[in-house]
Amino acid sequence: LKANGSVTLRLREEYQLPFEGRLMDVSASGFRVRHANPELRSGQECEFALPGTQGKARVVWNRTTPEFIETGFFILVHETS
């Protein structure tokens, strides 16, 4: 489903600062985010916070263009607030 809004992400590695992205679409098992963080790699895990839900997700794929980076995430654990 198409989505719009902000998502906060933080890699689950030492000393990683949270960063913001724009939610592009969401499904029961994952979501796609447009962002500017070139450090994301397939297989990495991160914490996420979307409106109404938060949890942990794994990077599945990245697409980089000169204008933006898009990343697909697989949700590992989530809890609604």
Kinemage of the C-alpha trace (Angstrom):
@kinemage 1
@onewidth
@group {chain A} dominant
@subgroup {mainchain}
@vectorlist {calphas} color= white
{ca leu a 1} P 0.000 0.000 0.000
{ca lys a 2} L 1.212 3.481 -0.801
{ca ala a 3} L 2.133 5.400 2.310
{ca asn a 4} L 3.378 8.817 3.206
{ca gly a 5} L 4.956 10.087 6.364
{ca ser a 6} L 8.124 10.130 8.351
{ca val a 7} L 9.992 7.123 9.694
{ca thr a 8} L 12.851 7.172 12.190
{ca leu a 9} L 15.543 4.513 11.717
{ca arg a 10} L 18.618 3.569 13.722
{ca leu a 11} L 21.093 0.866 12.767
{ca arg a 12} L 21.527 -1.726 15.504
{ca glu a 13} L 25.275 -1.240 15.675
{ca glu a 14} L 27.326 0.662 18.222
{ca tyr a 15} L 27.269 4.459 18.138
{ca gln a 16} L 24.691 4.763 15.382
{ca leu a 17} L 22.570 7.908 15.441
{ca pro a 18} L 18.917 7.841 14.394
{ca phe a 19} L 18.058 9.258 10.979
{ca glu a 20} L 14.833 10.185 9.254
{ca gly a 21} L 13.358 8.828 6.057
{ca arg a 22} L 10.145 9.160 4.082
{ca leu a 23} L 7.827 6.175 4.063
{ca met a 24} L 6.937 5.219 0.477
{ca asp a 25} L 4.843 2.078 0.959
{ca val a 26} L 4.041 -0.478 3.614
{ca ser a 27} L 2.735 -4.058 3.804
{ca ala a 28} L 2.121 -6.589 6.574
{ca ser a 29} L 5.706 -7.867 6.285
{ca gly a 30} L 7.751 -4.799 5.375
{ca phe a 31} L 8.080 -1.238 4.162
{ca arg a 32} L 10.038 0.955 1.712
{ca val a 33} L 11.776 4.164 2.744
{ca arg a 34} L 13.420 6.984 0.791
{ca his a 35} L 16.366 8.474 2.702
{ca ala a 36} L 19.898 9.876 2.425
{ca asn a 37} L 21.937 7.386 4.506
{ca pro a 38} L 24.479 5.580 2.289
{ca glu a 39} L 25.566 3.264 5.157
{ca leu a 40} L 22.633 0.838 4.899
{ca arg a 41} L 23.590 -2.606 3.580
{ca ser a 42} L 21.533 -5.729 2.893
{ca gly a 43} L 21.278 -7.895 5.982
{ca gln a 44} L 21.741 -5.089 8.496
{ca glu a 45} L 19.168 -4.775 11.259
{ca cys a 46} L 17.719 -1.516 12.470
{ca glu a 47} L 15.150 -0.178 14.859
{ca phe a 48} L 12.275 1.753 13.313
{ca ala a 49} L 9.489 4.022 14.480
{ca leu a 50} L 6.476 4.722 12.274
{ca pro a 51} L 3.280 6.484 13.317
{ca gly a 52} L 1.500 3.942 15.532
{ca thr a 53} L 4.139 1.195 15.436
{ca gln a 54} L 7.791 0.536 16.193
{ca gly a 55} L 10.115 -2.434 16.109
{ca lys a 56} L 13.052 -4.077 14.383
{ca ala a 57} L 13.571 -4.657 10.665
{ca arg a 58} L 16.214 -6.076 8.321
{ca val a 59} L 17.493 -4.343 5.176
{ca val a 60} L 16.529 -6.467 2.163
{ca trp a 61} L 17.575 -4.251 -0.748
{ca asn a 62} L 18.845 -0.763 -1.645
{ca arg a 63} L 18.392 1.320 -4.755
{ca thr a 64} L 20.672 4.325 -5.151
{ca thr a 65} L 20.186 7.130 -7.659
{ca pro a 66} L 21.896 10.538 -7.850
{ca glu a 67} L 18.811 12.074 -6.177
{ca phe a 68} L 17.933 9.602 -3.398
{ca ile a 69} L 18.355 6.180 -1.809
{ca glu a 70} L 15.455 3.761 -1.365
{ca thr a 71} L 15.609 0.770 0.947
{ca gly a 72} L 13.252 -2.152 1.399
{ca phe a 73} L 12.875 -3.521 4.919
{ca phe a 74} L 11.535 -6.829 6.232
{ca ile a 75} L 9.832 -6.438 9.628
{ca leu a 76} L 11.290 -8.804 12.235
{ca val a 77} L 9.389 -7.579 15.314
{ca his a 78} L 6.826 -4.831 15.722
{ca glu a 79} L 4.591 -3.492 18.414
{ca thr a 80} L 1.734 -1.057 18.045
{ca ser a 81} L 1.418 1.889 20.326
